[in-house]
């Protein structure tokens, strides 16, 4: 919620540019939506790691590592290293498909693709579902 409020100047700027019919409108709107999707994904992952552990420091470290993996998995040097390490290109391609970087490429152009939105929403849904399962397990026993 706070992030949406923090991004409101971006939407206000997009609205004022929209009156002038400038092409930056789509880029700014896409940027705001991208930030909200990425922040929602990282917050959902943080909730999941918080449910896994009882220690806040361990939860923070786990969530930073998981979010860093989502960012760096599609980074070209990382995929090249993985393909050299495993000598199988499909493994590197599969890991790169899990990265947020590969899904940000269309957002950088101002295009809000359904495939990319579904990726982020499915990560959010999976993380929150897993959080609920973990919390129910803690309550039960």
DSSP file (Angstrom, degrees, kcal/mol; ACC not computed):
  #  RESIDUE AA STRUCTURE BP1 BP2  ACC     N-H-->O    O-->H-N    N-H-->O    O-->H-N    TCO  KAPPA ALPHA  PHI   PSI    X-CA   Y-CA   Z-CA
    1    1 A X     >        0   0    0      0, 0.0     4,-1.8     0, 0.0     5,-0.2   0.000 360.0 360.0 360.0 -45.3    0.0    0.0    0.0
    2    2 A X  H  >  +     0   0    0      1,-0.2     4,-2.5     2,-0.2     5,-0.1   0.866 360.0  54.1 -66.6 -33.8    2.8    2.4    0.9
    3    3 A X  H  > S+     0   0    0      2,-0.2     4,-1.9     1,-0.2    -1,-0.2   0.894 106.0  52.4 -67.2 -37.7    4.6    1.6   -2.2
    4    4 A X  H  4 S+     0   0    0      2,-0.2     4,-0.3     1,-0.2    -1,-0.2   0.884 111.1  47.2 -62.4 -38.0    1.6    2.4   -4.3
    5    5 A X  H >< S+     0   0    0     -4,-1.8     3,-1.0     1,-0.2     4,-0.3   0.881 109.9  53.3 -69.2 -38.0    1.4    5.8   -2.5
    6    6 A X  H 3< S+     0   0    0     -4,-2.5     3,-0.5     1,-0.3    -2,-0.2   0.817 108.8  49.9 -66.5 -29.2    5.1    6.3   -3.1
    7    7 A X  T >X S+     0   0    0     -4,-1.9     4,-1.4     1,-0.2     3,-1.0   0.498  82.6  96.7 -86.3  -3.5    4.6    5.7   -6.8
    8    8 A X  H <> S+     0   0    0     -3,-1.0     4,-2.6    -4,-0.3     5,-0.2   0.827  76.3  59.3 -59.7 -33.7    1.7    8.1   -7.1
    9    9 A X  H 3> S+     0   0    0     -3,-0.5     4,-2.5    -4,-0.3    -1,-0.3   0.866 103.1  54.0 -62.1 -31.2    3.9   11.0   -8.3
   10   10 A X  H <> S+     0   0    0     -3,-1.0     4,-2.2     2,-0.2    -2,-0.2   0.928 111.2  44.2 -65.0 -43.4    4.8    8.7  -11.3
   11   11 A X  H  X S+     0   0    0     -4,-1.4     4,-2.2     2,-0.2    -2,-0.2   0.869 112.5  52.3 -69.3 -35.6    1.2    8.3  -12.1
   12   12 A X  H  X S+     0   0    0     -4,-2.6     4,-2.0     2,-0.2    -2,-0.2   0.912 110.6  48.0 -65.0 -41.1    0.5   12.0  -11.6
   13   13 A X  H  X S+     0   0    0     -4,-2.5     4,-2.3     1,-0.2    -2,-0.2   0.899 110.5  51.7 -65.5 -39.3    3.3   12.8  -14.0
   14   14 A X  H  X S+     0   0    0     -4,-2.2     4,-1.8     1,-0.2    -1,-0.2   0.882 108.2  52.3 -64.4 -36.8    2.0   10.3  -16.5
   15   15 A X  H  X S+     0   0    0     -4,-2.2     4,-0.9     2,-0.2    -1,-0.2   0.903 110.7  46.4 -66.6 -40.3   -1.5   11.9  -16.3
   16   16 A X  H  X S+     0   0    0     -4,-2.0     4,-0.7     1,-0.2     3,-0.3   0.864 113.8  48.1 -71.7 -33.6   -0.1   15.3  -17.0
   17   17 A X  H  <>S+     0   0    0     -4,-2.3     5,-1.5     1,-0.2     4,-0.5   0.798 102.4  65.3 -73.1 -26.7    2.0   14.1  -19.9
   18   18 A X  H ><5S+     0   0    0     -4,-1.8     3,-0.7     1,-0.2    -1,-0.2   0.817  94.3  58.7 -64.2 -29.6   -1.1   12.2  -21.2
   19   19 A X  H 3<5S+     0   0    0     -4,-0.9    -1,-0.2    -3,-0.3    -2,-0.2   0.878 107.8  46.0 -65.6 -36.6   -2.8   15.5  -21.8
   20   20 A X  T 3<5S-     0   0    0     -4,-0.7    -1,-0.2    -3,-0.3    -2,-0.2   0.469 109.9-126.0 -85.6  -1.7    0.1   16.5  -24.1
   21   21 A X  T < 5 +     0   0    0     -3,-0.7     2,-0.3    -4,-0.5    -3,-0.2   0.911  48.5 164.6  58.3  47.7    0.0   13.1  -25.8
   22   22 A X    > < -     0   0    0     -5,-1.5     3,-1.5     1,-0.1     4,-0.3  -0.711  45.8-126.8 -93.3 147.8    3.7   12.3  -25.3
   23   23 A X  T >> S+     0   0    0     -2,-0.3     4,-0.8     1,-0.3     3,-0.5   0.601  99.7  79.6 -70.1  -8.9    4.9    8.7  -25.7
   24   24 A X  H 3> S+     0   0    0      1,-0.2     4,-2.6     2,-0.2    -1,-0.3   0.682  73.8  79.5 -71.3 -15.4    6.5    8.8  -22.3
   25   25 A X  H <> S+     0   0    0     -3,-1.5     4,-2.5     1,-0.2     5,-0.2   0.930  92.9  46.0 -58.4 -48.8    3.1    8.1  -20.7
   26   26 A X  H <> S+     0   0    0     -3,-0.5     4,-2.5    -4,-0.3    -1,-0.2   0.882 112.5  51.1 -64.2 -37.9    3.1    4.4  -21.5
   27   27 A X  H  X S+     0   0    0     -4,-0.8     4,-2.3     2,-0.2    -1,-0.2   0.922 112.0  46.4 -65.8 -43.8    6.7    4.0  -20.2
   28   28 A X  H  X S+     0   0    0     -4,-2.6     4,-2.2     2,-0.2    -2,-0.2   0.906 114.1  47.3 -66.9 -41.5    5.8    5.8  -16.9
   29   29 A X  H  X S+     0   0    0     -4,-2.5     4,-2.2    -5,-0.2    -2,-0.2   0.920 113.4  48.3 -65.6 -42.1    2.7    3.8  -16.4
   30   30 A X  H  X S+     0   0    0     -4,-2.5     4,-2.5    -5,-0.2    -2,-0.2   0.882 109.1  54.7 -64.4 -37.5    4.5    0.6  -17.2
   31   31 A X  H  X S+     0   0    0     -4,-2.3     4,-2.4     2,-0.2    -2,-0.2   0.929 108.3  48.1 -61.9 -45.4    7.3    1.6  -14.8
   32   32 A X  H  X S+     0   0    0     -4,-2.2     4,-2.0     1,-0.2    -2,-0.2   0.911 113.4  46.6 -62.6 -42.8    4.8    2.1  -11.9
   33   33 A X  H  X S+     0   0    0     -4,-2.2     4,-2.5     2,-0.2    -1,-0.2   0.883 111.3  52.8 -67.1 -37.1    3.2   -1.2  -12.5
   34   34 A X  H  X S+     0   0    0     -4,-2.5     4,-2.8     2,-0.2     5,-0.2   0.916 108.2  49.8 -64.0 -43.4    6.5   -3.0  -12.8
   35   35 A X  H  X S+     0   0    0     -4,-2.4     4,-2.7     1,-0.2     5,-0.2   0.912 111.7  48.8 -62.2 -42.5    7.7   -1.6   -9.5
   36   36 A X  H  X S+     0   0    0     -4,-2.0     4,-2.3     2,-0.2    -2,-0.2   0.906 112.8  47.4 -65.6 -40.7    4.4   -2.7   -7.8
   37   37 A X  H  X S+     0   0    0     -4,-2.5     4,-2.1     2,-0.2    -2,-0.2   0.929 115.1  45.1 -66.3 -44.4    4.7   -6.2   -9.3
   38   38 A X  H  X S+     0   0    0     -4,-2.8     4,-2.5     2,-0.2     5,-0.2   0.923 114.5  48.3 -65.9 -43.6    8.4   -6.6   -8.3
   39   39 A X  H  X S+     0   0    0     -4,-2.7     4,-2.4    -5,-0.2    -1,-0.2   0.900 111.1  51.0 -64.6 -39.8    7.8   -5.2   -4.8
   40   40 A X  H  X S+     0   0    0     -4,-2.3     4,-2.2    -5,-0.2    -1,-0.2   0.890 110.6  49.7 -63.0 -38.8    4.8   -7.5   -4.3
   41   41 A X  H  X S+     0   0    0     -4,-2.1     4,-2.2     2,-0.2    -2,-0.2   0.935 112.7  45.4 -64.2 -46.9    6.9  -10.5   -5.4
   42   42 A X  H  X S+     0   0    0     -4,-2.5     4,-2.0     1,-0.2    -2,-0.2   0.862 113.2  50.4 -68.3 -34.8    9.8   -9.6   -3.0
   43   43 A X  H  X S+     0   0    0     -4,-2.4     4,-2.2    -5,-0.2    -1,-0.2   0.893 109.8  50.5 -68.8 -38.8    7.4   -8.9   -0.2
   44   44 A X  H  X S+     0   0    0     -4,-2.2     4,-2.0     2,-0.2    -2,-0.2   0.902 110.9  48.9 -65.3 -40.1    5.6  -12.3   -0.7
   45   45 A X  H  X S+     0   0    0     -4,-2.2     4,-2.4     1,-0.2    -1,-0.2   0.897 110.4  51.6 -65.0 -39.3    9.0  -14.1   -0.7
   46   46 A X  H  X S+     0   0    0     -4,-2.0     4,-2.0     1,-0.2    -2,-0.2   0.879 107.9  51.9 -65.2 -37.5    9.9  -12.3    2.5
   47   47 A X  H  X S+     0   0    0     -4,-2.2     4,-1.8     2,-0.2    -1,-0.2   0.899 109.5  50.5 -63.6 -39.6    6.7  -13.3    4.1
   48   48 A X  H  X S+     0   0    0     -4,-2.0     4,-1.6     1,-0.2    -2,-0.2   0.930 111.6  45.9 -65.4 -45.2    7.4  -16.9    3.2
   49   49 A X  H  X S+     0   0    0     -4,-2.4     4,-1.7     1,-0.2    -1,-0.2   0.835 110.5  54.9 -68.6 -29.9   10.9  -16.9    4.6
   50   50 A X  H  < S+     0   0    0     -4,-2.0    -1,-0.2     1,-0.2    -2,-0.2   0.858 108.0  49.2 -67.8 -34.7    9.6  -15.2    7.7
   51   51 A X  H  < S+     0   0    0     -4,-1.8    -2,-0.2     1,-0.2    -1,-0.2   0.812 108.0  55.4 -73.3 -28.9    7.1  -18.0    8.2
   52   52 A X  H  < S+     0   0    0     -4,-1.6     2,-0.2    -5,-0.1    -2,-0.2   0.917 112.5  38.1 -69.1 -43.4    9.8  -20.6    7.7
   53   53 A X     <  -     0   0    0     -4,-1.7     0, 0.0     2,-0.1     0, 0.0  -0.683  60.9-148.5-111.1 160.8   12.1  -19.3   10.5
   54   54 A X  S    S+     0   0    0     -2,-0.2     2,-0.5     5,-0.0    -1,-0.1   0.596  80.7  81.9 -96.9 -15.6   11.5  -17.9   13.9
   55   55 A X     >  -     0   0    0      1,-0.1     4,-2.0     2,-0.0     5,-0.1  -0.791  67.5-151.9 -95.8 129.5   14.5  -15.7   13.8
   56   56 A X  H  > S+     0   0    0     -2,-0.5     4,-2.3     2,-0.2    -1,-0.1   0.841  95.5  53.8 -69.3 -33.6   14.2  -12.4   11.9
   57   57 A X  H  > S+     0   0    0      2,-0.2     4,-2.3     1,-0.2    -1,-0.2   0.924 110.3  46.1 -68.1 -43.9   17.8  -12.2   11.0
   58   58 A X  H  > S+     0   0    0      1,-0.2     4,-2.6     2,-0.2     5,-0.2   0.901 112.2  52.3 -64.2 -40.5   17.8  -15.6    9.4
   59   59 A X  H  X S+     0   0    0     -4,-2.0     4,-2.4     2,-0.2    -2,-0.2   0.907 109.3  49.5 -61.3 -42.5   14.5  -14.7    7.6
   60   60 A X  H  X S+     0   0    0     -4,-2.3     4,-2.4     2,-0.2    -2,-0.2   0.924 111.8  47.7 -62.7 -45.0   16.1  -11.5    6.2
   61   61 A X  H  X S+     0   0    0     -4,-2.3     4,-2.3     1,-0.2    -2,-0.2   0.918 112.9  48.6 -64.8 -42.9   19.2  -13.4    5.0
   62   62 A X  H  X S+     0   0    0     -4,-2.6     4,-2.5     1,-0.2    -1,-0.2   0.906 112.7  47.9 -62.5 -41.9   17.0  -16.1    3.3
   63   63 A X  H  X S+     0   0    0     -4,-2.4     4,-2.6     2,-0.2     5,-0.2   0.883 111.2  50.1 -69.6 -36.9   14.8  -13.6    1.7
   64   64 A X  H  X S+     0   0    0     -4,-2.4     4,-2.5     2,-0.2    -1,-0.2   0.918 112.7  47.4 -64.9 -42.2   17.8  -11.6    0.4
   65   65 A X  H  X S+     0   0    0     -4,-2.3     4,-2.2     2,-0.2    -2,-0.2   0.922 114.0  47.0 -65.1 -43.6   19.4  -14.7   -1.0
   66   66 A X  H  X S+     0   0    0     -4,-2.5     4,-1.9     2,-0.2    -2,-0.2   0.919 115.5  44.7 -65.2 -43.6   16.1  -15.8   -2.7
   67   67 A X  H  X S+     0   0    0     -4,-2.6     4,-1.5     2,-0.2    -1,-0.2   0.871 112.2  52.2 -69.3 -35.9   15.4  -12.4   -4.2
   68   68 A X  H  X S+     0   0    0     -4,-2.5     4,-3.1    -5,-0.2     5,-0.2   0.878 107.4  53.1 -66.2 -36.9   19.0  -12.1   -5.3
   69   69 A X  H  X S+     0   0    0     -4,-2.2     4,-2.0     1,-0.2    -2,-0.2   0.917 106.5  52.8 -61.5 -42.7   18.7  -15.4   -7.0
   70   70 A X  H  < S+     0   0    0     -4,-1.9    30,-3.0     1,-0.2    31,-0.6   0.836 115.9  40.7 -62.8 -31.3   15.6  -14.2   -8.8
   71   71 A X  H >< S+     0   0    0     -4,-1.5     3,-0.7    28,-0.2    30,-0.3   0.933 120.2  39.8 -80.5 -48.4   17.5  -11.2  -10.1
   72   72 A X  H >< S+     0   0    0     -4,-3.1     3,-1.1     1,-0.2     6,-0.2   0.616  92.9  82.7 -82.3 -12.7   20.8  -12.8  -10.9
   73   73 A X  T 3< S+     0   0    0     -4,-2.0    -1,-0.2     1,-0.3    26,-0.1   0.809  99.7  39.6 -63.6 -28.1   19.5  -16.0  -12.5
   74   74 A X  T <  S+     0   0    0     -3,-0.7     2,-0.3    -4,-0.3    -1,-0.3   0.400  84.5 120.2-100.2   2.5   19.0  -14.3  -15.8
   75   75 A X    X>  -     0   0    0     -3,-1.1     4,-2.1     1,-0.1     3,-0.9  -0.522  69.7-127.7 -68.0 127.5   22.2  -12.2  -15.7
   76   76 A X  H 3> S+     0   0    0     -2,-0.3     4,-2.4     1,-0.3     5,-0.2   0.838 105.7  50.7 -52.6 -42.9   24.2  -13.2  -18.8
   77   77 A X  H 3> S+     0   0    0      1,-0.2     4,-2.2     2,-0.2    -1,-0.3   0.887 111.6  50.0 -62.5 -33.9   27.5  -14.0  -16.9
   78   78 A X  H <> S+     0   0    0     -3,-0.9     4,-2.3    -6,-0.2    -2,-0.2   0.907 112.0  46.0 -69.6 -41.0   25.6  -16.2  -14.5
   79   79 A X  H  X S+     0   0    0     -4,-2.1     4,-2.3     2,-0.2    -2,-0.2   0.877 112.4  51.2 -70.0 -35.7   23.8  -18.1  -17.3
   80   80 A X  H  X S+     0   0    0     -4,-2.4     4,-2.0    -5,-0.3    -2,-0.2   0.919 111.2  48.3 -64.6 -42.3   27.1  -18.5  -19.2
   81   81 A X  H  X S+     0   0    0     -4,-2.2     4,-2.3    -5,-0.2    -2,-0.2   0.914 112.4  48.8 -62.3 -42.8   28.8  -19.9  -16.1
   82   82 A X  H  X S+     0   0    0     -4,-2.3     4,-2.5     1,-0.2     6,-0.3   0.885 110.3  50.4 -66.7 -38.4   25.9  -22.3  -15.4
   83   83 A X  H  X S+     0   0    0     -4,-2.3     4,-1.7     1,-0.2    -1,-0.2   0.866 113.2  46.0 -69.2 -33.9   25.9  -23.5  -19.0
   84   84 A X  H  < S+     0   0    0     -4,-2.0    -2,-0.2     2,-0.2    -1,-0.2   0.860 113.7  50.5 -71.4 -35.1   29.7  -24.1  -18.8
   85   85 A X  H  < S+     0   0    0     -4,-2.3    -2,-0.2    -5,-0.2    -3,-0.2   0.911 124.2  26.3 -69.5 -43.3   29.3  -25.8  -15.4
   86   86 A X  H  < S-     0   0    0     -4,-2.5    -2,-0.2     2,-0.2    -1,-0.2   0.666  89.3-142.5 -95.8 -18.4   26.6  -28.2  -16.5
   87   87 A X     <  +     0   0    0     -4,-1.7     2,-0.5    -5,-0.3    -3,-0.1   0.674  70.0 107.8  60.4  19.3   27.4  -28.5  -20.2
   88   88 A X     >  -     0   0    0     -6,-0.3     4,-1.1    -5,-0.2     3,-0.3  -0.991  56.4-161.0-125.8 123.4   23.6  -28.6  -20.8
   89   89 A X  H  > S+     0   0    0     -2,-0.5     4,-2.3     1,-0.2     5,-0.2   0.809  87.3  63.4 -75.2 -28.3   22.0  -25.5  -22.3
   90   90 A X  H  > S+     0   0    0      1,-0.2     4,-2.1     2,-0.2    -1,-0.2   0.821 100.0  53.8 -68.8 -28.6   18.5  -26.4  -21.3
   91   91 A X  H  > S+     0   0    0     -3,-0.3     4,-2.2     2,-0.2    -1,-0.2   0.937 110.6  45.5 -68.7 -45.7   19.4  -26.2  -17.6
   92   92 A X  H  X S+     0   0    0     -4,-1.1     4,-2.2     1,-0.2    -2,-0.2   0.888 113.6  50.4 -63.9 -38.6   20.8  -22.7  -18.0
   93   93 A X  H  X S+     0   0    0     -4,-2.3     4,-1.6     2,-0.2    -1,-0.2   0.883 109.8  50.5 -66.8 -38.0   17.7  -21.7  -20.0
   94   94 A X  H  X S+     0   0    0     -4,-2.1     4,-0.7     2,-0.2    -2,-0.2   0.908 112.4  45.9 -66.3 -42.2   15.4  -23.1  -17.4
   95   95 A X  H >< S+     0   0    0     -4,-2.2     3,-0.9     1,-0.2     4,-0.3   0.892 111.1  53.0 -67.8 -38.9   17.1  -21.2  -14.6
   96   96 A X  H >< S+     0   0    0     -4,-2.2     3,-1.3     1,-0.2     6,-0.4   0.821 101.2  61.0 -65.9 -30.6   17.2  -18.0  -16.7
   97   97 A X  H 3< S+     0   0    0     -4,-1.6    -1,-0.2     1,-0.3    -2,-0.2   0.755  99.4  57.0 -68.1 -22.3   13.4  -18.3  -17.2
   98   98 A X  T << S+     0   0    0     -3,-0.9    -1,-0.3    -4,-0.7    -2,-0.2   0.532  89.0 103.6 -81.9  -6.1   12.9  -18.0  -13.5
   99   99 A X    <>  -     0   0    0     -3,-1.3     4,-0.5    -4,-0.3   -28,-0.2  -0.448  68.3-143.0 -81.8 148.6   14.7  -14.7  -13.4
  100  100 A X  H  > S+     0   0    0    -30,-3.0     4,-1.0     1,-0.2     3,-0.3   0.745  96.9  68.9 -75.6 -24.3   13.0  -11.4  -13.1
  101  101 A X  H >> S+     0   0    0    -31,-0.6     4,-0.7   -30,-0.3     3,-0.7   0.906  96.2  51.7 -63.0 -42.1   15.6   -9.8  -15.5
  102  102 A X  H 34 S+     0   0    0     -6,-0.4     4,-0.3     1,-0.2     3,-0.2   0.802 111.7  47.9 -66.2 -26.4   14.2  -11.7  -18.4
  103  103 A X  H 3X S+     0   0    0     -4,-0.5     4,-0.5    -3,-0.3    -1,-0.2   0.604 104.0  61.4 -88.8 -12.2   10.7  -10.5  -17.6
  104  104 A X  H <X S+     0   0    0     -4,-1.0     4,-2.1    -3,-0.7    -1,-0.2   0.623  82.3  82.5 -85.2 -13.4   11.8   -6.9  -17.2
  105  105 A X  H  X S+     0   0    0     -4,-0.7     4,-0.7    -3,-0.2    -1,-0.2   0.908  95.5  41.7 -60.7 -43.4   13.0   -6.6  -20.8
  106  106 A X  H >4>S+     0   0    0     -4,-0.3     5,-2.2     1,-0.2     3,-0.6   0.865 111.2  56.9 -70.9 -35.1    9.5   -5.9  -22.1
  107  107 A X  H ><5S+     0   0    0     -4,-0.5     3,-1.2     1,-0.2    -2,-0.2   0.857 100.1  59.2 -63.0 -34.1    8.7   -3.6  -19.2
  108  108 A X  H 3<5S+     0   0    0     -4,-2.1    -1,-0.2     1,-0.3    -2,-0.2   0.784 103.9  51.3 -66.2 -26.1   11.8   -1.4  -20.1
  109  109 A X  T <<5S-     0   0    0     -4,-0.7    -1,-0.3    -3,-0.6    -2,-0.2   0.521 123.0-106.0 -85.9  -6.0   10.3   -0.8  -23.5
  110  110 A X  T < 5S+     0   0    0     -3,-1.2     2,-0.5    -4,-0.4    -3,-0.2   0.548  78.8 132.1  92.6   8.2    7.0    0.3  -22.0
  111  111 A X      < -     0   0    0     -5,-2.2     2,-1.0    -6,-0.1    -1,-0.3  -0.835  46.0-155.4 -98.8 126.6    5.2   -2.9  -22.9
  112  112 A X        -     0   0    0     -2,-0.5     2,-0.2    -3,-0.1    -5,-0.1  -0.770  21.5-165.2-101.2  88.2    3.1   -4.6  -20.2
  113  113 A X     >  -     0   0    0     -2,-1.0     4,-2.0   -10,-0.2     5,-0.2  -0.471  23.8-136.2 -79.2 143.1    3.0   -8.2  -21.5
  114  114 A X  H  > S+     0   0    0      1,-0.2     4,-2.7     2,-0.2     5,-0.2   0.853 103.9  58.3 -66.4 -34.2    0.6  -10.7  -20.1
  115  115 A X  H  > S+     0   0    0      1,-0.2     4,-1.7     2,-0.2    -1,-0.2   0.903 109.2  44.3 -61.5 -41.1    3.3  -13.4  -19.9
  116  116 A X  H  > S+     0   0    0      2,-0.2     4,-2.1     1,-0.2    -2,-0.2   0.888 113.5  49.4 -72.3 -39.8    5.4  -11.2  -17.6
  117  117 A X  H  X S+     0   0    0     -4,-2.0     4,-2.7     1,-0.2     5,-0.2   0.913 110.8  50.6 -65.1 -41.7    2.5  -10.1  -15.4
  118  118 A X  H  X S+     0   0    0     -4,-2.7     4,-2.5     2,-0.2    -1,-0.2   0.875 107.3  55.4 -63.6 -36.8    1.4  -13.7  -15.0
  119  119 A X  H  X S+     0   0    0     -4,-1.7     4,-2.0    -5,-0.2    -2,-0.2   0.956 112.4  40.8 -59.1 -51.3    5.0  -14.6  -14.0
  120  120 A X  H  X S+     0   0    0     -4,-2.1     4,-2.3     1,-0.2    -2,-0.2   0.906 115.9  49.6 -67.3 -41.3    5.0  -12.1  -11.2
  121  121 A X  H  X S+     0   0    0     -4,-2.7     4,-2.7     1,-0.2    -1,-0.2   0.869 110.5  50.8 -66.2 -35.1    1.5  -12.8  -10.1
  122  122 A X  H  X S+     0   0    0     -4,-2.5     4,-2.7    -5,-0.2    -1,-0.2   0.877 109.8  50.1 -70.9 -35.4    2.1  -16.5  -10.0
  123  123 A X  H  X S+     0   0    0     -4,-2.0     4,-2.4    -5,-0.2    -2,-0.2   0.914 112.6  47.4 -64.8 -41.5    5.3  -16.0   -7.9
  124  124 A X  H  X S+     0   0    0     -4,-2.3     4,-2.5     2,-0.2     5,-0.2   0.946 114.4  46.6 -63.0 -47.6    3.3  -13.8   -5.5
  125  125 A X  H  X S+     0   0    0     -4,-2.7     4,-2.5     1,-0.2    -2,-0.2   0.904 113.3  48.2 -62.1 -43.0    0.5  -16.4   -5.4
  126  126 A X  H  X S+     0   0    0     -4,-2.7     4,-2.6     2,-0.2    -1,-0.2   0.922 112.8  48.3 -63.5 -44.1    2.8  -19.3   -4.8
  127  127 A X  H  X S+     0   0    0     -4,-2.4     4,-2.1     2,-0.2    -2,-0.2   0.908 114.6  44.9 -65.0 -41.8    4.8  -17.5   -2.1
  128  128 A X  H  X S+     0   0    0     -4,-2.5     4,-2.2     2,-0.2    -1,-0.2   0.880 113.1  50.9 -71.2 -36.8    1.6  -16.5   -0.2
  129  129 A X  H  X S+     0   0    0     -4,-2.5     4,-2.2    -5,-0.2    -2,-0.2   0.932 111.4  48.1 -62.7 -44.6    0.1  -20.0   -0.6
  130  130 A X  H  X S+     0   0    0     -4,-2.6     4,-2.5     1,-0.2    -2,-0.2   0.879 109.1  54.2 -63.1 -38.4    3.3  -21.5    0.8
  131  131 A X  H  X S+     0   0    0     -4,-2.1     4,-2.5     1,-0.2    -1,-0.2   0.923 108.7  48.7 -60.5 -44.2    3.2  -19.0    3.6
  132  132 A X  H  X S+     0   0    0     -4,-2.2     4,-2.3     2,-0.2    -2,-0.2   0.895 111.2  49.3 -63.2 -40.7   -0.3  -20.1    4.5
  133  133 A X  H  X S+     0   0    0     -4,-2.2     4,-2.0     2,-0.2    -2,-0.2   0.913 112.3  48.4 -64.4 -42.8    0.6  -23.8    4.4
  134  134 A X  H  X S+     0   0    0     -4,-2.5     4,-2.0     2,-0.2    -2,-0.2   0.915 112.1  48.5 -65.3 -42.6    3.6  -23.2    6.6
  135  135 A X  H  X S+     0   0    0     -4,-2.5     4,-2.0     1,-0.2    -1,-0.2   0.888 110.5  50.8 -66.6 -38.4    1.6  -21.1    9.2
  136  136 A X  H  X S+     0   0    0     -4,-2.3     4,-2.1     1,-0.2    -1,-0.2   0.880 109.4  52.2 -64.3 -36.5   -1.1  -23.8    9.3
  137  137 A X  H  X S+     0   0    0     -4,-2.0     4,-1.5     1,-0.2    -2,-0.2   0.877 108.7  50.0 -65.8 -37.9    1.6  -26.4    9.9
  138  138 A X  H  < S+     0   0    0     -4,-2.0    -2,-0.2     3,-0.2    -1,-0.2   0.881 111.9  48.1 -67.4 -37.3    3.0  -24.3   12.8
  139  139 A X  H  < S+     0   0    0     -4,-2.0    -2,-0.2     1,-0.2    -1,-0.2   0.888 110.9  51.8 -68.6 -38.4   -0.5  -24.0   14.3
  140  140 A X  H  <        0   0    0     -4,-2.1    -1,-0.2    -5,-0.2    -2,-0.2   0.811 360.0 360.0 -72.7 -29.4   -1.3  -27.7   14.0
  141  141 A X     <        0   0    0     -4,-1.5    -3,-0.2    -5,-0.2    -2,-0.2   0.565 360.0 360.0-165.9 360.0    1.8  -28.9   15.7
